[in-house]
């Protein structure tokens, strides 16, 4: 979490979605999030990558759960 004027910036880093509880907790602890930087990429095959990386649908749900006003997707090496 980066506290900044105008609201916090949540840098998720590199993680899977799991049950979404992490994102609910962030919303509870930081109700004025301005921006969530969410990792999307290297998510297939799901059976292997789901614990490490979110797919696009999970990233959208993480955005909804954390309550940020805006989101930006990121991931190293996802796009050529």
C-alpha positions as CSV (number, residue, x, y, z in Angstrom):
1,X,0.0,0.0,0.0
2,X,1.3,3.4,-0.9
3,X,-0.4,6.2,0.9
4,X,-0.7,9.2,-1.3
5,X,-2.7,12.5,-1.5
6,X,-6.1,11.7,-3.0
7,X,-6.2,8.1,-1.8
8,X,-4.1,5.0,-1.5
9,X,-2.4,3.1,-4.2
10,X,-2.6,-0.7,-3.8
11,X,0.3,-2.5,-5.6
12,X,-0.7,-6.1,-5.5
13,X,2.6,-7.4,-6.9
14,X,2.4,-10.9,-8.2
15,X,-0.3,-13.1,-6.7
16,X,-3.2,-15.4,-7.4
17,X,-6.9,-14.6,-6.6
18,X,-7.5,-17.5,-4.2
19,X,-10.9,-16.9,-2.4
20,X,-10.7,-13.1,-2.7
21,X,-10.4,-12.6,1.0
22,X,-7.2,-10.6,0.6
23,X,-9.0,-8.0,-1.5
24,X,-11.9,-7.8,0.9
25,X,-9.5,-7.1,3.7
26,X,-7.7,-4.4,1.8
27,X,-11.1,-2.7,1.2
28,X,-11.9,-2.9,4.9
29,X,-8.5,-1.6,6.0
30,X,-8.1,1.1,3.2
31,X,-11.6,2.4,2.3
32,X,-10.3,5.3,0.1
33,X,-8.3,3.5,-2.5
34,X,-7.6,5.6,-5.6
35,X,-5.8,3.0,-7.7
36,X,-5.2,-0.8,-7.7
37,X,-2.3,-2.1,-9.7
38,X,-3.4,-5.7,-10.5
39,X,-1.3,-8.5,-12.0
40,X,-2.8,-10.2,-15.1
41,X,-0.8,-12.6,-17.1
42,X,0.9,-15.9,-17.4
43,X,-2.3,-17.5,-16.1
44,X,-2.6,-20.6,-18.3
45,X,-2.8,-23.4,-17.8
46,X,-5.1,-22.7,-14.8
47,X,-4.4,-25.9,-13.0
48,X,-0.8,-24.9,-12.7
49,X,-0.8,-21.1,-12.6
50,X,-4.0,-20.3,-10.5
51,X,-2.1,-20.0,-7.2
52,X,0.5,-17.6,-8.7
53,X,-1.3,-15.5,-11.3
54,X,-4.8,-14.0,-11.8
55,X,-6.6,-14.4,-15.1
56,X,-8.6,-11.4,-16.5
57,X,-11.9,-12.3,-14.8
58,X,-10.2,-12.7,-11.4
59,X,-8.4,-9.3,-11.8
60,X,-11.8,-7.7,-12.5
61,X,-13.2,-9.3,-9.4
62,X,-10.2,-8.3,-7.3
63,X,-10.8,-4.7,-8.5
64,X,-14.4,-4.9,-7.5
65,X,-13.6,-6.4,-4.1
66,X,-10.8,-4.0,-3.1
67,X,-13.0,-1.0,-3.8
68,X,-10.5,1.1,-5.7
69,X,-11.8,3.9,-8.0
70,X,-9.5,2.8,-10.9
71,X,-7.3,-0.1,-11.8
72,X,-4.3,-0.8,-14.0
73,X,-3.3,-4.2,-15.1
74,X,0.4,-5.2,-15.1
75,X,2.6,-8.2,-15.4
76,X,6.2,-8.5,-16.4
77,X,6.7,-10.4,-19.7
78,X,3.0,-10.8,-20.5
79,X,3.2,-9.0,-23.8
80,X,5.8,-9.1,-26.5
